[in-house]
Every structure is written in C-alpha cells, then in structure tokens.
Amino acid sequence: MIQPTKARPVTADTPVAKILDAQGRPSTINTNSPVLTNSVSAGSLTLSWPADHTGWMLQVQTNSLGKGLGTNWVDVPGSTSTNTVSLPIVTANGTVFYRLKY
C-alpha cells in the first residue's frame, strides 16, 4: 500500500544534503518528504519520486495477509542511484509495502 503525502513547495529554506554524484562532483539531495507515485503495466509496478530526491533508499516489506505492516524492511538494490524503479508484481505475496528512507 502506498500512502500519498502532500507535496511541499521548494523554497530557500528547503533542507538539502550534499553528497557526491557518480563523477565525484558535489550533488544536492532534497531532504523533505517526497511524493512516491506509482503505475502498473504488464505485471510490473513502477514507483517514482522527484529527481531532486535521487539518493533516497527505496525499501520494501512483504508479509502475510494476517500480519500487516511490521519492521522487516529490506533495501531495494540500486534505488539510491535513481528516482524510478520497476518491480515485478508477485501475486503470491500477501501484502507488500514500500517506503522511501533518507
């Protein structure tokens, strides 16, 4: 289940973090809570978030229907280097939750 959040305007007071990009140059990451959007096509779930939030980690949690949300979050490999991820939909999974973590 993806919980929508309200988008906040970027202002001069918007918190940011400095990291190095793939070429070793300083890069800026927005640290405000992003909006995680989704689309479904041909058995795949595509999750995306604003490009200025590249560097955030997408995490996933899969549980049985009776359990619901727990604490067993797992990092999605490669998600810190992009702002969009496509994942296969596995219908045998009971519940699958996603979140972005900075």
N, C-alpha and C positions, 0 to 999 in steps of 0.2 A: 504494500500500500504506500503510495506516495502522498505525503502531506504537503499541500501547497503553502507557500509563505508569501507574504506581501513584499513586493519589490520596493526597495528604498532608493530614492534618487542619490546619485553620486554628487557629493559636494566637496568643497575644500577641506571639510572636516572628516571625510570618509577615511576610516582606518585602512592602511595598507601595510604589507610586509615586503621586504626586499629579499630576493633570492637570486641565484644565477640561472640564466637560461641555458639551453643546450650548447651554446657557443661560449659560455663562461662570462657573459655580459650581465650586469645588474638587470633584474626584471622586477616588476611590481605585481603583487597579488592583492586583490581586494579581499579584506577580511570580514566584510559584512555578510550576513547570511544570504546566500544566493537562492534563486528560484530554480528548482530542479524540474525540468519539463520532460515529458515522455511521449513516445509514439510507438505503435505496434504495427508491424507489417511482416507478412510471410513467416510467422513463427519466431520473430525476433522482437525484443524490447529495446528501443533506443532511448537512452537517457542523456540529456544535455543540460548544460548550465552556462552562464555567461563566460565569455572568453577571458575577462579580467579575473576570473576565479580559477584559471588553469593553475594547478599546483595543489588544489584541494584533493583529498583522497575520497574516492567513492568506496563505500563499504556495503556489504550485503550480509543478510542473515536469513537462513532458511530453517523453518521449524514445522512441526506437525500442526494440523489444524487446531487441535485442542490446546496447544501451548501458547500460541500468540507470540508477542514480542518478548525477547529475552536479552541476554548480554553477550551472546556468542557472535559478535561482529567479525567479519573477515574482510581484509583489504582486497579490492579488485585490482589485479596486477595491471600496471601501466596507466592507471587512471589519473595519476598526478601530472602526466605529461600531455594531457588533452582536456577538452571540455565536452566531449561526446563519447559515449560507449554503447556498443550494440551487444546484446546478450541473448542467447537462445532462451526461449520460453520452454521450461520443462514442466509439463502438465502433471507429472507425478509428485512434484513438490507441494506440500501442504500450504504453507504461507511463505512468501518471500518479501523481505523488507529491504529498502535501500536508504542510505543517507550519505550526505557529504560531510566530511570532517576536515577541519583545518588544524 
